Amino acid sequence: MISKRFGYAAVVDVLPGSPAEKAGIEQTDIFESIEGQSTREMSLPEIKSMLAGTPGSTLNVAVVRARKAEPQKL
């Protein structure tokens, strides 16, 4: 589940067995960007649509974690 936090897309929950879990996404992660586009200016429906993608496709996201100073590319 995704919500907006600090203007960015924030992970509220990761479903067990989901692609997000397999990619190492964690609760409290903040998506700084998706495919190079800042999530700050996106609406929640836009963010959810971009994250859904097509099964088997690859998605590039920059994730900010509380214990890391720089965004990680996943």
VEXDREN-2710 file (C-alpha; in Angstrom, 1 decimal):
% VEXDREN-2710
k/r/px/py/pz
1/MET/0.0/0.0/0.0
2/ILE/1.2/3.5/-0.8
3/SER/0.3/6.9/0.7
4/LYS/1.7/10.4/0.4
5/ARG/4.2/11.4/3.1
6/PHE/6.3/14.6/2.9
7/GLY/4.8/15.0/-0.6
8/TYR/6.4/11.7/-1.8
9/ALA/5.0/8.2/-2.2
10/ALA/5.5/6.3/1.0
11/VAL/5.2/2.5/1.5
12/VAL/2.6/1.8/4.2
13/ASP/2.6/-2.0/3.8
14/VAL/4.2/-4.7/1.7
15/LEU/2.2/-7.7/0.8
16/PRO/3.9/-11.1/1.5
17/GLY/5.0/-12.7/-1.7
18/SER/4.4/-9.5/-3.8
19/PRO/6.9/-8.2/-6.4
20/ALA/7.6/-5.4/-4.0
21/GLU/8.7/-7.8/-1.2
22/LYS/10.8/-9.7/-3.7
23/ALA/12.5/-6.5/-4.8
24/GLY/13.4/-5.7/-1.1
25/ILE/10.9/-2.8/-0.6
26/GLU/10.2/-2.2/3.1
27/GLN/7.6/-0.5/5.1
28/THR/8.5/3.2/5.6
29/ASP/10.4/3.3/2.4
30/ILE/9.8/6.5/0.4
31/PHE/9.8/6.4/-3.4
32/GLU/11.7/9.5/-4.4
33/SER/11.2/8.7/-8.1
34/ILE/9.7/6.1/-10.4
35/GLU/11.4/5.7/-13.8
36/GLY/13.3/8.9/-13.2
37/GLN/10.1/11.0/-12.5
38/SER/9.8/12.6/-9.0
39/THR/6.8/11.3/-7.1
40/ARG/6.4/14.6/-5.4
41/GLU/4.3/16.1/-8.2
42/MET/2.3/12.9/-8.9
43/SER/-1.1/12.0/-7.5
44/LEU/-1.7/8.7/-5.7
45/PRO/-3.6/7.2/-8.7
46/GLU/-0.6/8.1/-11.0
47/ILE/1.8/6.5/-8.6
48/LYS/-0.2/3.4/-8.2
49/SER/-0.6/3.1/-12.0
50/MET/3.1/3.4/-12.6
51/LEU/3.9/0.9/-9.9
52/ALA/1.4/-1.7/-11.2
53/GLY/3.1/-2.1/-14.6
54/THR/2.6/-5.3/-16.6
55/PRO/3.5/-8.7/-15.1
56/GLY/7.1/-9.6/-15.7
57/SER/8.2/-6.0/-16.5
58/THR/11.0/-4.1/-14.8
59/LEU/10.5/-0.9/-13.0
60/ASN/13.3/1.5/-11.8
61/VAL/12.6/3.3/-8.6
62/ALA/14.8/5.5/-6.2
63/VAL/14.0/4.7/-2.6
64/VAL/14.9/6.7/0.5
65/ARG/15.3/4.8/3.7
66/ALA/15.4/6.3/7.2
67/ARG/18.9/4.8/7.9
68/LYS/20.4/5.8/4.5
69/ALA/21.4/9.3/3.6
70/GLU/21.2/8.8/-0.2
71/PRO/18.4/7.3/-2.3
72/GLN/18.9/3.7/-3.4
73/LYS/18.2/2.6/-6.9
74/LEU/16.1/-0.6/-6.9
END
